[in-house]
Amino acid sequence: MIVSIIAALLVIAISYAVLRTIVISIFGGNKHSSWLRKQLPLWETKEIINAEQSGAIRQLYRMDDERQKSKTDAVKIILIIGAIFLGAGVIFLVAANWRKIPAHIRTINLLLMTIATLFAGYYFSYEKQGHPLLGKSLLFLASVFWGSSVILICQIYNIPSSDNWLIVLLWALPVLPVAYFFNNRYVFLLASVLLIIWNFLYSHSANAANYYYPVLVFCLILPMAFKLGAWANINILGLLAASFSCCFVEYHWQYSWLAIFISSGLLGYYLIKKEEKYFSAASLSFIAWQIVCFNATAVKRANFYFLIPLAALFFFTYRDKLKKSLCINIFSAILWFHLVVYPYSKVFNDKYNGITALVIQLSIGVILYLIGMSHSESKKYFAPLYKSIGFATVAGCAYLLSFKKMLIGNAGFEHKFFFIICLALIAAAVLLLILLLCTKPPQTKFFKMELICLSAVFSGSLFILFFPLLASINTVIMNTIIFLLAVISIFYGMGIRSAEVFNSGIVIFVLLVITRYVDIFWELTEKSWFFIAAGLFMLIGGAYLEKQRKKVIEKWSAE
Amino acid sequence: MSRKNIIFGIAGLWLVLALGLIGYKQRILATGIKVVLETVPVDPRDFLRGDYVILRYKISSLSGIPGKSNFKRGDRVYVKLEPAGEYREAESALSAAESAPWRAVAMKAKNEIERGDVVIKGKIRRSGVVKYGIESYFVPEGKGREIEKSMAGRSKVAVEVIVDKHGNGIINKLFIDGRAVQL
């Protein structure tokens, strides 16, 4: 057991190192400053800059601080890992329940050790100069020892595991003053994680939604996170976990209101802090609310009231130009539409099967793309986003519809309610396109490319709707549409010089080729030859595509 | 407030909480009534506190409590207990009063408890299970398996629980065939 815990801690440490490397490689880290650090003495010797200017540059980019920081970072990690190991060791010693020492002696010893470590942490942090990191680690260790003391007391009195939430709460809350008054981020992280665990243990034990957790986070933990300047995100994740966990429990009205309560709280924080992450989290929590309410009223009735909060979320998204949140809210709106339509499968005795849902989704994708195209100049900020989501939706649905087995398996498409819904959506998309053509006549060749794609998608959708039994023809049509989307994306990307569009075209093309290769040759050939041929084909094809892609992108950069 | 005062305040808070928890439990042990409940043990492992034995009682099931009730899931209930006959082995060190197993005679709401009633507080969980907070008995690491082996083939396993006047219960001892388990 202990070995596995040590292994887990090592995995955490390694993950941290890997994550740090990835973050540095993505965001650049201090690569530029290390280059500058090497260059500055050179410039000084060549008298390009003088010592004073060199010093000013160092100060501007805080290069001396950075070097200091990287050293303290390593020490900090060693000290914290040491504290974690020591704390874990004491917890396992407690867990071993060694009865040779009487319970009261064990309790007194552990409590004294906890208090002594707390004072030692204070002493090294503030009284003795030069050991602030050791002090912080000892304060963290004292917080872990405090948890061990609570566990020991609960063990002595046989408090059942169903009340583990009480232990975790008694551990987390009393260590918060240490985090707050001594600016200890590690203790705050410990308390935050413990409170997330407490939320789940309490909900499970009490069979009820835990409203205390969001109240605690909104009123106490998040303000503390702002004061300490750390770990707000982990608490937001905790709130989201609380929201989404409501989707997986046996329904009770309390659970549905918990998700919207969390969403409202996060929205409140967004209005105060004006940071998009709060709004995105509120939008995600709203999705959880939709799912919980759907589970509660499944197949009974469609819920149109959700349009009100959804409209409010879109209002804020547009007002404050929140791109990430718009993605989430578009997904939320699509989900709402499916959840509204689904209950009618029982009312009209119509199947809401794979093809129906996919054609509906395909039409929604087209509408989203058209919304992107029709965005006015003032709202141009969001146009590419709508287009990207619409394009990805259409490509994804067309890809799924390109499998013959899928089309054969779900071919019982009757001309009932969902057929009308599909037609209505396609009609709406066509109307939108006509409106667009009236306001913006197709002048550029890129616009014409988009029109070709849209026409192909319209025709394919209508054909599949009216002739669902012709699976072979539908497969050919959908494959042709994907091929067309890939080719046009490549040319369109080259035309507008967008690496994203160009790359997405290549990705779709490669995906199509691989899928069809697997479809055709998997059953026909010996598996070894199948993999060898596929591997060679991909290596050669990939190298060729990479070469072409680089050429095009380099050409754009040169121009 | 200076940092020194704060550190003293935190240390004081921790001590008060720890001693408060101990005091609360000790008060029940010192002033409560000893009742013996027959159990059926299982052996799992708690993720926080080492080995322990899960205990199921006859009164853990709603069907094991006589009388009709209107209680539903999530309700707090008070189960009235009374001694039921002799439960003693010749070598047992227990007194007759202590060793008699107790049985449930009624399930009550808080306002229905009468003076002199010995009750244990529980909560109704899913599928008619009542939890009293006395379902875990902690043993030293590795001892759980040993105890389980010694239980094999024995018919009478019981637990001495101490309950206060409010119905809060704490496990005091575990008995196998009338003998207290020595840990």
Interface residues (C-beta under 8 A of the other chain):
Chain A: I91 V94 A95 A96 N97 W98 R99 T107 L111 T114 I115 L118 F119 Y122 Y126 W146 S149 V150 I151 I153 C154 Q155 I156 Y157 N158 I159 P160 S161 S162 D163 N164 I167 L170 P174 P177 V178 F181 F182 A206 N207 A208
Chain B: R3 K4 I6 I7 G9 I10 A11 L13 W14 L15 L17 A18 L21 I22 K25 D46 F47 L48 R49 G50 D51 Y52 R73 G74 R125 R126 K131 G133 I134 E135 S136 Y137 F138 V139 P140 E141 I170 I171 L183
